[in-house]
């Protein structure tokens, strides 16, 4: 029996050694799988963090860009408002000029906008009531040869300036119309003066 016990003991030892080897190999394989999974998790974590950082930076850049654009829009709106107010103030000052300056401006406008031939000047009721004595003479001074302008006794529905009528043609020389026609050029000039 001693031989059988030795064989059984030997089988048990071989079996234990083989089991230990299988367990050892299994633990090594498990450690390798665990290490690979840990490394993959670290790599995935780094990729997720990098992607999140890129997305966050893109959002911040977009927000900054939007804020900068909003700031530029606000600045432009403010500049436009300042320029429009300056034009409005200039328009009010034109209408509030003393009579001598006001009619001097009308004389200059007549010379600039008069045409060849005979024309009629339409003025507001207010202006007809305060015409200088020599107004007819002065509006015709310096006109082209053959050009003549007479003042209508009927008031026009305007606040300032005048309208020149040559048959079917009307030339609107009211301050409002002149400013409106030149608004873009006036804005450009004011912009260069105010914001240069």
Secondary structure, DSSP 8 states (H G I E B T S, - for coil): -HHHHHHHHHHHHHHHHHHHHHHHHHHHHHHHHHHHHHHHHHHHHHHHHHHHHHHHHHHHHHHHHHHHHHHHHHHHHHHHHHHHHHHHHHHHHHHT--HHHHHHHHHHHHHHH--SSEEEEE-BHHHHTT--TTHHHHHHTT--TT-EEEE-SS-BS-SSSEEEEETTEEEEE-HHHHHHHTHHHHHHHHHHHH--
